[in-house]
C-alpha cells in the first residue's frame, strides 16, 4: 500500500535528509510535494490532500499548529519533526501524535511510519490533529488524553482521572465514574506528561490532588473514591507542597 505524503520543513538540508531516508527505508511512502513554510504548506495540503504530512514544529511565519488549524477540515495523519521542547512534547503525547526528534533517527522514522501505516489500513477513527488543537486551547486540567489500550484507544478528560497505578508494563487509570482503563504505557510516561493537579506520591501511584479528601500523618491519603494511597517518604514533600 502506497501512502501519499508531503514534507513541510523550512530547512533544505532537513528536507533532503528526510526524503532520502524515506526513499531508502520507507518505500511505502510516496512524496507528492514539499513546502518550506506555512504559506506554502496550507495550499499544498489543500491541493494534494495527502494521507500523511511530515511537519516541522517550528517554522517561519508561525508553527505546525497553525498549519493544523488552517487545514482542520482535511483529514490526514501527521508525523511531527521537532527539536526537543517540553511544551510541544506534552501536547503531542497527550494527543498520541506521532513525532520524531531532531536529528532524525532512522529506526524512529521507520517505527513512526509503520504506526501511521497501521492507522491508515485500519481506517482508525481517531483524529489526533483535532484533539491536539483542542488541547492547545485549554488549561492542562481541562485537556483530553488519548489512552492506548489493548483493544484500541480511549479518549478521556484529564479532570476525570482520579489516580493512576503502575501494573507491570501497564498503567491502570481510575476514573470518576468508577471505571478503570488498562493502558499500554509505563507509569513514568504519565509522570512526565501530567502536570498540576497530578502528583507522584509513590513509585506505583500518581494521584489527582483535586480528589484528596484527607491526609493522615502516618503517610496515607484518602481519595474521593475511598481509596487509601500510601505517600512514600521520597514523595511526601512534593505532595504536601501542593496543599501549602
VENFENTA-V950356 format. One line per field, one symbol per residue. ss: DSSP state (@ for helix, = for strand, . for the rest). phi: phi as a letter, one per 20 degrees, with the letter a starting at -180 (. if undefined). psi: psi as a letter, one per 30 degrees, with the letter a starting at -180 (. if undefined). Layout:
BEGIN
ss: ???
phi: ???
psi: ???
END
This chain:
BEGIN
ss: ..======...@@@@@@@@@@@@@@...=======..@@@@@@@@@@@...=====.==..==@@@@@@@......======...@@@@@@@@@...====....@@@@@@@@@@@@@@@@@.....@@@@@@@@@...@@@.======...=====@@@=======..======....====...@@@@@@@....=====..====@@@=====...====....===..@@@@@@@@@@..
phi: .edfccdcbfdgffffffgffffedcffedfdrccdbffefffffffelfebcecffdbfmpcgffffffcfeddbecdedbffbgffffffffelfebceeffegffffffffffgffffflfecefffffffffedfgfdfecedfdfeqbcdceffeeeaccfbmedcedddfenebcedebffggfffeedgeebfdafdccceffdeeacdffoccdefemeddfdfgfdfffffffde
psi: kkjkllkjkfkeeeeeeeeeeeeefiffkjjgllkfleeeeeeeeeefilfkkjjkekllgaaefeeeefgffkjllkjkjklkjeeeeeeeeeghlklkkkkkkeeeeeeeeeeeeeeeefhkijieeeeeeeefflleffllkkjklffclkklkfffkelkkkibglkkjklfgfllkjkhkleeefefekakgkkkflfgkkljffgkelkkffhlkklfggkkkkjleffeeeefeeg.
END
